[in-house]
Amino acid sequence: MRATLRQKIITVCEQKIAAKGDTVGLSFYAFFANKNDNPELLFEAATWWIKTHRLDHFEKAYKIKEMIESGV
């Protein structure tokens, strides 16, 4: 996964946790606007989320942040 996407995921997770607490969940759609203006990046995130790690549709933001920071 490209570094810019990793940083975006970390930033969004941190924002969600700060706003709603440690139990907040999110999907990979949380990292994108409500329009599909970058399908390659969306597919990259979806592949990491669904195909590579077989994550549920919603996961805890802290879990995703930890995974990204550890390089998974």
PQR file with spaces between the fields and no chain letter, atoms N, CA, C, O and H, PARSE charges and radii, in Angstrom:
ATOM       1  N    MET     1       0.849   -1.171    0.000 -0.4000 1.5000
ATOM       2  CA   MET     1       0.000    0.000    0.000 -0.0000 2.0000
ATOM       3  C    MET     1       0.900    1.242    0.000  0.5500 1.7000
ATOM       4  O    MET     1       1.891    1.305    0.727 -0.5500 1.4000
ATOM       5  N    ARG     2       0.544    2.199   -0.806 -0.4000 1.5000
ATOM       6  CA   ARG     2       1.359    3.417   -0.912 -0.0000 2.0000
ATOM       7  C    ARG     2       1.340    4.221    0.391  0.5500 1.7000
ATOM       8  O    ARG     2       0.374    4.194    1.154 -0.5500 1.4000
ATOM       9  H    ARG     2      -0.261    2.147   -1.397  0.4000 1.0000
ATOM      10  N    ALA     3       2.431    4.928    0.610 -0.4000 1.5000
ATOM      11  CA   ALA     3       2.629    5.682    1.850 -0.0000 2.0000
ATOM      12  C    ALA     3       1.555    6.750    2.053  0.5500 1.7000
ATOM      13  O    ALA     3       1.133    6.981    3.186 -0.5500 1.4000
ATOM      14  H    ALA     3       3.216    4.950   -0.009  0.4000 1.0000
ATOM      15  N    THR     4       1.108    7.399    0.991 -0.4000 1.5000
ATOM      16  CA   THR     4       0.095    8.450    1.138 -0.0000 2.0000
ATOM      17  C    THR     4      -1.228    7.876    1.647  0.5500 1.7000
ATOM      18  O    THR     4      -1.916    8.510    2.447 -0.5500 1.4000
ATOM      19  H    THR     4       1.450    7.211    0.070  0.4000 1.0000
ATOM      20  N    LEU     5      -1.580    6.686    1.188 -0.4000 1.5000
ATOM      21  CA   LEU     5      -2.809    6.054    1.657 -0.0000 2.0000
ATOM      22  C    LEU     5      -2.654    5.618    3.109  0.5500 1.7000
ATOM      23  O    LEU     5      -3.580    5.778    3.904 -0.5500 1.4000
ATOM      24  H    LEU     5      -1.021    6.171    0.538  0.4000 1.0000
ATOM      25  N    ARG     6      -1.504    5.074    3.461 -0.4000 1.5000
ATOM      26  CA   ARG     6      -1.256    4.682    4.853 -0.0000 2.0000
ATOM      27  C    ARG     6      -1.410    5.884    5.786  0.5500 1.7000
ATOM      28  O    ARG     6      -2.045    5.784    6.835 -0.5500 1.4000
ATOM      29  H    ARG     6      -0.752    4.944    2.815  0.4000 1.0000
ATOM      30  N    GLN     7      -0.830    7.012    5.400 -0.4000 1.5000
ATOM      31  CA   GLN     7      -0.920    8.208    6.242 -0.0000 2.0000
ATOM      32  C    GLN     7      -2.356    8.709    6.332  0.5500 1.7000
ATOM      33  O    GLN     7      -2.796    9.136    7.400 -0.5500 1.4000
ATOM      34  H    GLN     7      -0.314    7.093    4.547  0.4000 1.0000
ATOM      35  N    LYS     8      -3.081    8.663    5.236 -0.4000 1.5000
ATOM      36  CA   LYS     8      -4.487    9.091    5.243 -0.0000 2.0000
ATOM      37  C    LYS     8      -5.302    8.216    6.186  0.5500 1.7000
ATOM      38  O    LYS     8      -6.135    8.725    6.935 -0.5500 1.4000
ATOM      39  H    LYS     8      -2.724    8.316    4.369  0.4000 1.0000
ATOM      40  N    ILE     9      -5.074    6.913    6.157 -0.4000 1.5000
ATOM      41  CA   ILE     9      -5.796    5.982    7.036 -0.0000 2.0000
ATOM      42  C    ILE     9      -5.497    6.292    8.495  0.5500 1.7000
ATOM      43  O    ILE     9      -6.411    6.333    9.318 -0.5500 1.4000
ATOM      44  H    ILE     9      -4.398    6.499    5.548  0.4000 1.0000
ATOM      45  N    ILE    10      -4.237    6.509    8.822 -0.4000 1.5000
ATOM      46  CA   ILE    10      -3.856    6.833   10.200 -0.0000 2.0000
ATOM      47  C    ILE    10      -4.530    8.124   10.650  0.5500 1.7000
ATOM      48  O    ILE    10      -5.064    8.192   11.757 -0.5500 1.4000
ATOM      49  H    ILE    10      -3.494    6.475    8.153  0.4000 1.0000
ATOM      50  N    THR    11      -4.508    9.139    9.806 -0.4000 1.5000
ATOM      51  CA   THR    11      -5.118   10.426   10.139 -0.0000 2.0000
ATOM      52  C    THR    11      -6.614   10.286   10.376  0.5500 1.7000
ATOM      53  O    THR    11      -7.137   10.810   11.359 -0.5500 1.4000
ATOM      54  H    THR    11      -4.075    9.083    8.907  0.4000 1.0000
ATOM      55  N    VAL    12      -7.305    9.587    9.486 -0.4000 1.5000
ATOM      56  CA   VAL    12      -8.755    9.408    9.633 -0.0000 2.0000
ATOM      57  C    VAL    12      -9.063    8.613   10.902  0.5500 1.7000
ATOM      58  O    VAL    12      -9.982    8.964   11.641 -0.5500 1.4000
ATOM      59  H    VAL    12      -6.879    9.162    8.687  0.4000 1.0000
ATOM      60  N    CYS    13      -8.314    7.560   11.156 -0.4000 1.5000
ATOM      61  CA   CYS    13      -8.530    6.771   12.371 -0.0000 2.0000
ATOM      62  C    CYS    13      -8.345    7.631   13.615  0.5500 1.7000
ATOM      63  O    CYS    13      -9.153    7.562   14.541 -0.5500 1.4000
ATOM      64  H    CYS    13      -7.567    7.275   10.556  0.4000 1.0000
ATOM      65  N    GLU    14      -7.294    8.436   13.645 -0.4000 1.5000
ATOM      66  CA   GLU    14      -7.045    9.308   14.790 -0.0000 2.0000
ATOM      67  C    GLU    14      -8.184   10.310   14.984  0.5500 1.7000
ATOM      68  O    GLU    14      -8.602   10.568   16.113 -0.5500 1.4000
ATOM      69  H    GLU    14      -6.637    8.492   12.893  0.4000 1.0000
ATOM      70  N    GLN    15      -8.683   10.871   13.886 -0.4000 1.5000
ATOM      71  CA   GLN    15      -9.796   11.818   13.965 -0.0000 2.0000
ATOM      72  C    GLN    15     -11.059   11.152   14.502  0.5500 1.7000
ATOM      73  O    GLN    15     -11.750   11.709   15.356 -0.5500 1.4000
ATOM      74  H    GLN    15      -8.344   10.661   12.969  0.4000 1.0000
ATOM      75  N    LYS    16     -11.353    9.963   13.999 -0.4000 1.5000
ATOM      76  CA   LYS    16     -12.555    9.239   14.438 -0.0000 2.0000
ATOM      77  C    LYS    16     -12.455    8.870   15.919  0.5500 1.7000
ATOM      78  O    LYS    16     -13.423    9.016   16.665 -0.5500 1.4000
ATOM      79  H    LYS    16     -10.793    9.510   13.306  0.4000 1.0000
ATOM      80  N    ILE    17     -11.283    8.394   16.341 -0.4000 1.5000
ATOM      81  CA   ILE    17     -11.078    8.017   17.743 -0.0000 2.0000
ATOM      82  C    ILE    17     -11.205    9.240   18.637  0.5500 1.7000
ATOM      83  O    ILE    17     -11.833    9.168   19.693 -0.5500 1.4000
ATOM      84  H    ILE    17     -10.496    8.275   15.734  0.4000 1.0000
ATOM      85  N    ALA    18     -10.619   10.363   18.229 -0.4000 1.5000
ATOM      86  CA   ALA    18     -10.699   11.598   19.015 -0.0000 2.0000
ATOM      87  C    ALA    18     -12.141   12.082   19.139  0.5500 1.7000
ATOM      88  O    ALA    18     -12.538   12.586   20.190 -0.5500 1.4000
ATOM      89  H    ALA    18     -10.109   10.420   17.371  0.4000 1.0000
ATOM      90  N    ALA    19     -12.921   11.933   18.081 -0.4000 1.5000
ATOM      91  CA   ALA    19     -14.293   12.431   18.072 -0.0000 2.0000
ATOM      92  C    ALA    19     -15.281   11.502   18.773  0.5500 1.7000
ATOM      93  O    ALA    19     -16.225   11.960   19.419 -0.5500 1.4000
ATOM      94  H    ALA    19     -12.599   11.523   17.227  0.4000 1.0000
ATOM      95  N    LYS    20     -15.056   10.185   18.640 -0.4000 1.5000
ATOM      96  CA   LYS    20     -16.078    9.240   19.110 -0.0000 2.0000
ATOM      97  C    LYS    20     -15.583    8.198   20.111  0.5500 1.7000
ATOM      98  O    LYS    20     -16.372    7.393   20.605 -0.5500 1.4000
ATOM      99  H    LYS    20     -14.290    9.814   18.116  0.4000 1.0000
ATOM     100  N    GLY    21     -14.296    8.204   20.411 -0.4000 1.5000
ATOM     101  CA   GLY    21     -13.770    7.284   21.408 -0.0000 2.0000
ATOM     102  C    GLY    21     -13.185    6.015   20.818  0.5500 1.7000
ATOM     103  O    GLY    21     -13.261    5.772   19.614 -0.5500 1.4000
ATOM     104  H    GLY    21     -13.655    8.858   20.010  0.4000 1.0000
ATOM     105  N    ASP    22     -12.598    5.211   21.698 -0.4000 1.5000
ATOM     106  CA   ASP    22     -11.865    4.006   21.295 -0.0000 2.0000
ATOM     107  C    ASP    22     -12.726    2.917   20.666  0.5500 1.7000
ATOM     108  O    ASP    22     -12.203    2.030   19.992 -0.5500 1.4000
ATOM     109  H    ASP    22     -12.536    5.408   22.676  0.4000 1.0000
ATOM     110  N    THR    23     -14.014    2.971   20.872 -0.4000 1.5000
ATOM     111  CA   THR    23     -14.867    1.904   20.355 -0.0000 2.0000
ATOM     112  C    THR    23     -15.431    2.190   18.966  0.5500 1.7000
ATOM     113  O    THR    23     -16.199    1.391   18.432 -0.5500 1.4000
ATOM     114  H    THR    23     -14.440    3.692   21.420  0.4000 1.0000
ATOM     115  N    VAL    24     -15.057    3.315   18.384 -0.4000 1.5000
ATOM     116  CA   VAL    24     -15.604    3.691   17.081 -0.0000 2.0000
ATOM     117  C    VAL    24     -15.147    2.706   15.997  0.5500 1.7000
ATOM     118  O    VAL    24     -13.982    2.311   15.936 -0.5500 1.4000
ATOM     119  H    VAL    24     -14.433    3.964   18.818  0.4000 1.0000
ATOM     120  N    GLY    25     -16.095    2.330   15.156 -0.4000 1.5000
ATOM     121  CA   GLY    25     -15.801    1.460   14.029 -0.0000 2.0000
ATOM     122  C    GLY    25     -15.870    2.234   12.729  0.5500 1.7000
ATOM     123  O    GLY    25     -16.478    3.301   12.653 -0.5500 1.4000
ATOM     124  H    GLY    25     -17.041    2.651   15.205  0.4000 1.0000
ATOM     125  N    LEU    26     -15.239    1.682   11.713 -0.4000 1.5000
ATOM     126  CA   LEU    26     -15.287    2.300   10.399 -0.0000 2.0000
ATOM     127  C    LEU    26     -15.067    1.256    9.326  0.5500 1.7000
ATOM     128  O    LEU    26     -14.621    0.142    9.601 -0.5500 1.4000
ATOM     129  H    LEU    26     -14.745    0.815   11.775  0.4000 1.0000
ATOM     130  N    SER    27     -15.386    1.631    8.102 -0.4000 1.5000
ATOM     131  CA   SER    27     -15.117    0.775    6.957 -0.0000 2.0000
ATOM     132  C    SER    27     -14.070    1.469    6.092  0.5500 1.7000
ATOM     133  O    SER    27     -13.711    2.617    6.353 -0.5500 1.4000
ATOM     134  H    SER    27     -15.748    2.536    7.879  0.4000 1.0000
ATOM     135  N    PHE    28     -13.587    0.790    5.082 -0.4000 1.5000
ATOM     136  CA   PHE    28     -12.562    1.413    4.242 -0.0000 2.0000
ATOM     137  C    PHE    28     -13.117    2.601    3.457  0.5500 1.7000
ATOM     138  O    PHE    28     -12.349    3.417    2.948 -0.5500 1.4000
ATOM     139  H    PHE    28     -13.879   -0.143    4.870  0.4000 1.0000
ATOM     140  N    TYR    29     -14.422    2.704    3.357 -0.4000 1.5000
ATOM     141  CA   TYR    29     -15.026    3.866    2.694 -0.0000 2.0000
ATOM     142  C    TYR    29     -14.790    5.151    3.481  0.5500 1.7000
ATOM     143  O    TYR    29     -14.887    6.239    2.914 -0.5500 1.4000
ATOM     144  H    TYR    29     -15.046    2.041    3.770  0.4000 1.0000
ATOM     145  N    ALA    30     -14.485    5.052    4.759 -0.4000 1.5000
ATOM     146  CA   ALA    30     -14.264    6.237    5.593 -0.0000 2.0000
ATOM     147  C    ALA    30     -13.074    7.065    5.125  0.5500 1.7000
ATOM     148  O    ALA    30     -12.948    8.231    5.496 -0.5500 1.4000
ATOM     149  H    ALA    30     -14.407    4.168    5.220  0.4000 1.0000
ATOM     150  N    PHE    31     -12.210    6.480    4.322 -0.4000 1.5000
ATOM     151  CA   PHE    31     -10.996    7.163    3.879 -0.0000 2.0000
ATOM     152  C    PHE    31     -11.183    7.913    2.567  0.5500 1.7000
ATOM     153  O    PHE    31     -10.226    8.453    2.013 -0.5500 1.4000
ATOM     154  H    PHE    31     -12.313    5.532    4.020  0.4000 1.0000
ATOM     155  N    PHE    32     -12.417    7.944    2.072 -0.4000 1.5000
ATOM     156  CA   PHE    32     -12.703    8.534    0.771 -0.0000 2.0000
ATOM     157  C    PHE    32     -13.914    9.440    0.839  0.5500 1.7000
ATOM     158  O    PHE    32     -14.757    9.303    1.725 -0.5500 1.4000
ATOM     159  H    PHE    32     -13.195    7.505    2.522  0.4000 1.0000
ATOM     160  N    ALA    33     -13.997   10.375   -0.111 -0.4000 1.5000
ATOM     161  CA   ALA    33     -15.160   11.251   -0.234 -0.0000 2.0000
ATOM     162  C    ALA    33     -16.349   10.417   -0.691  0.5500 1.7000
ATOM     163  O    ALA    33     -16.188    9.251   -1.052 -0.5500 1.4000
ATOM     164  H    ALA    33     -13.312   10.486   -0.831  0.4000 1.0000
ATOM     165  N    ASN    34     -17.507   10.992   -0.679 -0.4000 1.5000
ATOM     166  CA   ASN    34     -18.714   10.277   -1.078 -0.0000 2.0000
ATOM     167  C    ASN    34     -18.819   10.067   -2.576  0.5500 1.7000
ATOM     168  O    ASN    34     -19.843    9.593   -3.068 -0.5500 1.4000
ATOM     169  H    ASN    34     -17.638   11.939   -0.386  0.4000 1.0000
ATOM     170  N    LYS    35     -17.781   10.413   -3.298 -0.4000 1.5000
ATOM     171  CA   LYS    35     -17.772   10.162   -4.731 -0.0000 2.0000
ATOM     172  C    LYS    35     -16.515    9.371   -5.080  0.5500 1.7000
ATOM     173  O    LYS    35     -15.506    9.444   -4.378 -0.5500 1.4000
ATOM     174  H    LYS    35     -16.949   10.799   -2.899  0.4000 1.0000
ATOM     175  N    ASN    36     -16.589    8.641   -6.136 -0.4000 1.5000
ATOM     176  CA   ASN    36     -15.491    7.783   -6.548 -0.0000 2.0000
ATOM     177  C    ASN    36     -14.585    8.544   -7.520  0.5500 1.7000
ATOM     178  O    ASN    36     -14.608    8.311   -8.729 -0.5500 1.4000
ATOM     179  H    ASN    36     -17.409    8.582   -6.706  0.4000 1.0000
ATOM     180  N    ASP    37     -13.781    9.468   -6.957 -0.4000 1.5000
ATOM     181  CA   ASP    37     -12.917   10.282   -7.798 -0.0000 2.0000
ATOM     182  C    ASP    37     -11.505    9.720   -7.961  0.5500 1.7000
ATOM     183  O    ASP    37     -10.696   10.268   -8.708 -0.5500 1.4000
ATOM     184  H    ASP    37     -13.762    9.657   -5.975  0.4000 1.0000
ATOM     185  N    ASN    38     -11.216    8.629   -7.261 -0.4000 1.5000
ATOM     186  CA   ASN    38      -9.908    7.984   -7.403 -0.0000 2.0000
ATOM     187  C    ASN    38     -10.097    6.468   -7.278  0.5500 1.7000
ATOM     188  O    ASN    38      -9.789    5.892   -6.235 -0.5500 1.4000
ATOM     189  H    ASN    38     -11.874    8.183   -6.654  0.4000 1.0000
ATOM     190  N    PRO    39     -10.598    5.827   -8.323 -0.5600 1.5000
ATOM     191  CA   PRO    39     -10.915    4.400   -8.231  0.2800 2.0000
ATOM     192  C    PRO    39      -9.704    3.517   -7.948  0.5500 1.7000
ATOM     193  O    PRO    39      -9.846    2.485   -7.292 -0.5500 1.4000
ATOM     194  N    GLU    40      -8.535    3.887   -8.416 -0.4000 1.5000
ATOM     195  CA   GLU    40      -7.342    3.070   -8.149 -0.0000 2.0000
ATOM     196  C    GLU    40      -7.010    3.046   -6.659  0.5500 1.7000
ATOM     197  O    GLU    40      -6.684    1.997   -6.105 -0.5500 1.4000
ATOM     198  H    GLU    40      -8.419    4.726   -8.949  0.4000 1.0000
ATOM     199  N    LEU    41      -7.095    4.199   -6.021 -0.4000 1.5000
ATOM     200  CA   LEU    41      -6.802    4.278   -4.593 -0.0000 2.0000
ATOM     201  C    LEU    41      -7.870    3.547   -3.774  0.5500 1.7000
ATOM     202  O    LEU    41      -7.555    2.852   -2.808 -0.5500 1.4000
ATOM     203  H    LEU    41      -7.359    5.052   -6.471  0.4000 1.0000
ATOM     204  N    LEU    42      -9.115    3.710   -4.165 -0.4000 1.5000
ATOM     205  CA   LEU    42     -10.213    3.000   -3.503 -0.0000 2.0000
ATOM     206  C    LEU    42     -10.020    1.493   -3.616  0.5500 1.7000
ATOM     207  O    LEU    42     -10.203    0.767   -2.639 -0.5500 1.4000
ATOM     208  H    LEU    42      -9.371    4.275   -4.950  0.4000 1.0000
ATOM     209  N    PHE    43      -9.655    1.025   -4.796 -0.4000 1.5000
ATOM     210  CA   PHE    43      -9.433   -0.403   -5.004 -0.0000 2.0000
ATOM     211  C    PHE    43      -8.238   -0.898   -4.187  0.5500 1.7000
ATOM     212  O    PHE    43      -8.249   -2.019   -3.678 -0.5500 1.4000
ATOM     213  H    PHE    43      -9.506    1.615   -5.589  0.4000 1.0000
ATOM     214  N    GLU    44      -7.224   -0.070   -4.067 -0.4000 1.5000
ATOM     215  CA   GLU    44      -6.053   -0.433   -3.263 -0.0000 2.0000
ATOM     216  C    GLU    44      -6.447   -0.634   -1.798  0.5500 1.7000
ATOM     217  O    GLU    44      -6.031   -1.605   -1.165 -0.5500 1.4000
ATOM     218  H    GLU    44      -7.215    0.841   -4.481  0.4000 1.0000
ATOM     219  N    ALA    45      -7.247    0.285   -1.268 -0.4000 1.5000
ATOM     220  CA   ALA    45      -7.712    0.160    0.117 -0.0000 2.0000
ATOM     221  C    ALA    45      -8.633   -1.052    0.272  0.5500 1.7000
ATOM     222  O    ALA    45      -8.522   -1.796    1.247 -0.5500 1.4000
ATOM     223  H    ALA    45      -7.585    1.073   -1.782  0.4000 1.0000
ATOM     224  N    ALA    46      -9.531   -1.247   -0.675 -0.4000 1.5000
ATOM     225  CA   ALA    46     -10.461   -2.383   -0.613 -0.0000 2.0000
ATOM     226  C    ALA    46      -9.715   -3.704   -0.684  0.5500 1.7000
ATOM     227  O    ALA    46     -10.057   -4.646    0.031 -0.5500 1.4000
ATOM     228  H    ALA    46      -9.621   -0.643   -1.467  0.4000 1.0000
ATOM     229  N    THR    47      -8.710   -3.785   -1.526 -0.4000 1.5000
ATOM     230  CA   THR    47      -7.913   -5.015   -1.647 -0.0000 2.0000
ATOM     231  C    THR    47      -7.210   -5.320   -0.330  0.5500 1.7000
ATOM     232  O    THR    47      -7.228   -6.461    0.131 -0.5500 1.4000
ATOM     233  H    THR    47      -8.432   -3.020   -2.106  0.4000 1.0000
ATOM     234  N    TRP    48      -6.595   -4.315    0.276 -0.4000 1.5000
ATOM     235  CA   TRP    48      -5.910   -4.506    1.561 -0.0000 2.0000
ATOM     236  C    TRP    48      -6.905   -4.961    2.622  0.5500 1.7000
ATOM     237  O    TRP    48      -6.627   -5.882    3.391 -0.5500 1.4000
ATOM     238  H    TRP    48      -6.581   -3.388   -0.098  0.4000 1.0000
ATOM     239  N    TRP    49      -8.065   -4.311    2.659 -0.4000 1.5000
ATOM     240  CA   TRP    49      -9.085   -4.557    3.689 -0.0000 2.0000
ATOM     241  C    TRP    49      -9.759   -5.912    3.498  0.5500 1.7000
ATOM     242  O    TRP    49      -9.846   -6.701    4.439 -0.5500 1.4000
ATOM     243  H    TRP    49      -8.291   -3.563    2.035  0.4000 1.0000
ATOM     244  N    ILE    50     -10.232   -6.184    2.290 -0.4000 1.5000
ATOM     245  CA   ILE    50     -11.073   -7.359    2.030 -0.0000 2.0000
ATOM     246  C    ILE    50     -10.272   -8.586    1.624  0.5500 1.7000
ATOM     247  O    ILE    50     -10.401   -9.651    2.228 -0.5500 1.4000
ATOM     248  H    ILE    50     -10.161   -5.543    1.526  0.4000 1.0000
ATOM     249  N    LYS    51      -9.455   -8.433    0.610 -0.4000 1.5000
ATOM     250  CA   LYS    51      -8.759   -9.591    0.051 -0.0000 2.0000
ATOM     251  C    LYS    51      -7.544  -10.005    0.880  0.5500 1.7000
ATOM     252  O    LYS    51      -7.361  -11.184    1.181 -0.5500 1.4000
ATOM     253  H    LYS    51      -9.350   -7.568    0.119  0.4000 1.0000
ATOM     254  N    THR    52      -6.722   -9.031    1.243 -0.4000 1.5000
ATOM     255  CA   THR    52      -5.490   -9.361    1.961 -0.0000 2.0000
ATOM     256  C    THR    52      -5.748   -9.781    3.403  0.5500 1.7000
ATOM     257  O    THR    52      -5.202  -10.782    3.868 -0.5500 1.4000
ATOM     258  H    THR    52      -6.870   -8.073    0.998  0.4000 1.0000
ATOM     259  N    HIS    53      -6.587   -9.012    4.116 -0.4000 1.5000
ATOM     260  CA   HIS    53      -6.767   -9.250    5.552 -0.0000 2.0000
ATOM     261  C    HIS    53      -8.127   -9.820    5.937  0.5500 1.7000
ATOM     262  O    HIS    53      -8.351  -10.161    7.099 -0.5500 1.4000
ATOM     263  H    HIS    53      -7.030   -8.200    3.738  0.4000 1.0000
ATOM     264  N    ARG    54      -9.031   -9.925    4.975 -0.4000 1.5000
ATOM     265  CA   ARG    54     -10.353  -10.504    5.213 -0.0000 2.0000
ATOM     266  C    ARG    54     -11.048   -9.899    6.436  0.5500 1.7000
ATOM     267  O    ARG    54     -11.607  -10.606    7.274 -0.5500 1.4000
ATOM     268  H    ARG    54      -8.849   -9.648    4.031  0.4000 1.0000
ATOM     269  N    LEU    55     -10.993   -8.578    6.505 -0.4000 1.5000
ATOM     270  CA   LEU    55     -11.615   -7.862    7.615 -0.0000 2.0000
ATOM     271  C    LEU    55     -13.120   -7.763    7.408  0.5500 1.7000
ATOM     272  O    LEU    55     -13.608   -7.830    6.280 -0.5500 1.4000
ATOM     273  H    LEU    55     -10.539   -8.004    5.824  0.4000 1.0000
ATOM     274  N    ASP    56     -13.846   -7.604    8.501 -0.4000 1.5000
ATOM     275  CA   ASP    56     -15.284   -7.378    8.430 -0.0000 2.0000
ATOM     276  C    ASP    56     -15.544   -6.005    7.811  0.5500 1.7000
ATOM     277  O    ASP    56     -14.638   -5.180    7.692 -0.5500 1.4000
ATOM     278  H    ASP    56     -13.450   -7.549    9.418  0.4000 1.0000
ATOM     279  N    HIS    57     -16.802   -5.778    7.418 -0.4000 1.5000
ATOM     280  CA   HIS    57     -17.139   -4.494    6.806 -0.0000 2.0000
ATOM     281  C    HIS    57     -16.788   -3.341    7.746  0.5500 1.7000
ATOM     282  O    HIS    57     -16.204   -2.349    7.311 -0.5500 1.4000
ATOM     283  H    HIS    57     -17.538   -6.448    7.515  0.4000 1.0000
ATOM     284  N    PHE    58     -17.136   -3.460    9.025 -0.4000 1.5000
ATOM     285  CA   PHE    58     -16.771   -2.455   10.019 -0.0000 2.0000
ATOM     286  C    PHE    58     -15.760   -3.066   10.979  0.5500 1.7000
ATOM     287  O    PHE    58     -15.935   -4.184   11.464 -0.5500 1.4000
ATOM     288  H    PHE    58     -17.610   -4.266    9.379  0.4000 1.0000
ATOM     289  N    GLU    59     -14.697   -2.307   11.243 -0.4000 1.5000
ATOM     290  CA   GLU    59     -13.667   -2.702   12.199 -0.0000 2.0000
ATOM     291  C    GLU    59     -13.389   -1.522   13.111  0.5500 1.7000
ATOM     292  O    GLU    59     -13.689   -0.379   12.764 -0.5500 1.4000
ATOM     293  H    GLU    59     -14.554   -1.399   10.849  0.4000 1.0000
ATOM     294  N    LYS    60     -12.824   -1.790   14.258 -0.4000 1.5000
ATOM     295  CA   LYS    60     -12.472   -0.726   15.193 -0.0000 2.0000
ATOM     296  C    LYS    60     -11.342    0.122   14.591  0.5500 1.7000
ATOM     297  O    LYS    60     -10.380   -0.406   14.034 -0.5500 1.4000
ATOM     298  H    LYS    60     -12.580   -2.719   14.539  0.4000 1.0000
ATOM     299  N    ALA    61     -11.480    1.422   14.715 -0.4000 1.5000
ATOM     300  CA   ALA    61     -10.483    2.336   14.154 -0.0000 2.0000
ATOM     301  C    ALA    61      -9.105    2.095   14.764  0.5500 1.7000
ATOM     302  O    ALA    61      -8.096    2.142   14.062 -0.5500 1.4000
ATOM     303  H    ALA    61     -12.262    1.851   15.168  0.4000 1.0000
ATOM     304  N    TYR    62      -9.063    1.834   16.083 -0.4000 1.5000
ATOM     305  CA   TYR    62      -7.761    1.608   16.718 -0.0000 2.0000
ATOM     306  C    TYR    62      -7.072    0.371   16.134  0.5500 1.7000
ATOM     307  O    TYR    62      -5.847    0.357   16.004 -0.5500 1.4000
ATOM     308  H    TYR    62      -9.883    1.795   16.654  0.4000 1.0000
ATOM     309  N    LYS    63      -7.836   -0.663   15.780 -0.4000 1.5000
ATOM     310  CA   LYS    63      -7.260   -1.882   15.205 -0.0000 2.0000
ATOM     311  C    LYS    63      -6.648   -1.592   13.832  0.5500 1.7000
ATOM     312  O    LYS    63      -5.540   -2.036   13.532 -0.5500 1.4000
ATOM     313  H    LYS    63      -8.830   -0.651   15.885  0.4000 1.0000
ATOM     314  N    ILE    64      -7.373   -0.852   13.011 -0.4000 1.5000
ATOM     315  CA   ILE    64      -6.872   -0.518   11.686 -0.0000 2.0000
ATOM     316  C    ILE    64      -5.625    0.348   11.791  0.5500 1.7000
ATOM     317  O    ILE    64      -4.647    0.131   11.076 -0.5500 1.4000
ATOM     318  H    ILE    64      -8.273   -0.491   13.255  0.4000 1.0000
ATOM     319  N    LYS    65      -5.664    1.324   12.683 -0.4000 1.5000
ATOM     320  CA   LYS    65      -4.505    2.204   12.885 -0.0000 2.0000
ATOM     321  C    LYS    65      -3.285    1.388   13.317  0.5500 1.7000
ATOM     322  O    LYS    65      -2.188    1.596   12.799 -0.5500 1.4000
ATOM     323  H    LYS    65      -6.458    1.501   13.264  0.4000 1.0000
ATOM     324  N    GLU    66      -3.467    0.468   14.256 -0.4000 1.5000
ATOM     325  CA   GLU    66      -2.353   -0.369   14.710 -0.0000 2.0000
ATOM     326  C    GLU    66      -1.808   -1.238   13.580  0.5500 1.7000
ATOM     327  O    GLU    66      -0.596   -1.407   13.449 -0.5500 1.4000
ATOM     328  H    GLU    66      -4.358    0.299   14.677  0.4000 1.0000
ATOM     329  N    MET    67      -2.697   -1.781   12.776 -0.4000 1.5000
ATOM     330  CA   MET    67      -2.259   -2.611   11.659 -0.0000 2.0000
ATOM     331  C    MET    67      -1.414   -1.796   10.671  0.5500 1.7000
ATOM     332  O    MET    67      -0.353   -2.242   10.236 -0.5500 1.4000
ATOM     333  H    MET    67      -3.682   -1.644   12.882  0.4000 1.0000
ATOM     334  N    ILE    68      -1.889   -0.622   10.331 -0.4000 1.5000
ATOM     335  CA   ILE    68      -1.183    0.222    9.376 -0.0000 2.0000
ATOM     336  C    ILE    68       0.170    0.648    9.945  0.5500 1.7000
ATOM     337  O    ILE    68       1.180    0.596    9.243 -0.5500 1.4000
ATOM     338  H    ILE    68      -2.752   -0.260   10.685  0.4000 1.0000
ATOM     339  N    GLU    69       0.197    1.064   11.200 -0.4000 1.5000
ATOM     340  CA   GLU    69       1.446    1.507   11.812 -0.0000 2.0000
ATOM     341  C    GLU    69       2.461    0.384   11.944  0.5500 1.7000
ATOM     342  O    GLU    69       3.665    0.636   11.914 -0.5500 1.4000
ATOM     343  H    GLU    69      -0.623    1.107   11.771  0.4000 1.0000
ATOM     344  N    SER    70       1.997   -0.846   12.089 -0.4000 1.5000
ATOM     345  CA   SER    70       2.923   -1.972   12.209 -0.0000 2.0000
ATOM     346  C    SER    70       3.406   -2.481   10.863  0.5500 1.7000
ATOM     347  O    SER    70       4.267   -3.359   10.791 -0.5500 1.4000
ATOM     348  H    SER    70       1.019   -1.051   12.113  0.4000 1.0000
ATOM     349  N    GLY    71       2.841   -1.920    9.788 -0.4000 1.5000
ATOM     350  CA   GLY    71       3.292   -2.305    8.451 -0.0000 2.0000
ATOM     351  C    GLY    71       2.595   -3.500    7.877  0.5500 1.7000
ATOM     352  O    GLY    71       3.037   -4.050    6.867 -0.5500 1.4000
ATOM     353  H    GLY    71       2.142   -1.207    9.847  0.4000 1.0000
ATOM     354  N    VAL    72       1.508   -3.921    8.499 -0.4000 1.5000
ATOM     355  CA   VAL    72       0.752   -5.086    8.003 -0.0000 2.0000
ATOM     356  C    VAL    72       0.088   -4.755    6.704  0.5500 1.7000
ATOM     357  O    VAL    72      -0.594   -5.601    6.126 -0.5500 1.4000
ATOM     358  H    VAL    72       1.149   -3.475    9.319  0.4000 1.0000
